[in-house]
Amino acid sequence: MKAVVSIIMGSTSDLKVMEKAAAFFEQMEIPFEMNALSAHRTPDEVERFARKAEANGIKVIIAGAGMAAHLPGVIAAMTPLPVIGVPVNASLDGMDALLAIVQMPPGIPVATVGINGALNAAILAMQILSVGDAEMMQKMKSYKESLKQKIVKANEELSRVKYRFKTN
């Protein structure tokens, strides 16, 4: 089994956020790798990873980082692969990381999800991967349908909640 998605985090302190992406890939049976790399503390390793990712079979990179949050942008600068940035709430309610990731210069895009949004990053990665894969696209459609069913069920449960002035 060879990874097609790489989950990168600035440090293992980001694992609590990034493990949501890993859990989704596990559920969807998508091979992934997971590593800690720091744009500031291990720049040579980041460069080595980014430049070799495509040759190593990676199709999409998810990079989570907090504070200065340069990791997704640094990776995006060195690979032709799509990079999805996950701003991690490490300080300033995550706004510093969000702005650092989303404000990339022209030519170096980083798709950016919400603060601590690793699950959405994984879903977006699967959507990207499923464009050329009918089986994966069907899994994505089934997943989206399951989200709809959760709301249908929630409304059924809410209909049984009684209040004196509730009209439905």
C-alpha angles and dihedrals in degrees: 000000000000125000117248095179127049120205110200125183131186091234139345088263084077092059094095088063100036096047088076088069091048092050091051093050089048090052092047093044094238113151112237141167127218127205142160114232127162123212088207105035101033105024094150091055091047090053093047091050095046095047093048100039096094093047088049091059098257113149102179132020124208112196122187123192140156136211110008086010099192095147099091093047095046090051092046090053091059105041137053090217122105112265122202115199123212113197108215120211100238098135140353089030088291094292092118090056093044093053093043091054102039097045099074123155121253112284096026105077123180116189103225129203128194125289109294088001099144092137091057089047090055092047091050090048090053091048089053092048094045095060090087099028119074094192093052090046089055090051089051092050091049091049091051090048089052089056089054091049091053090059093045089053092046090055091050089053092046090053088064093053108100130208127165094242099032108118102195 
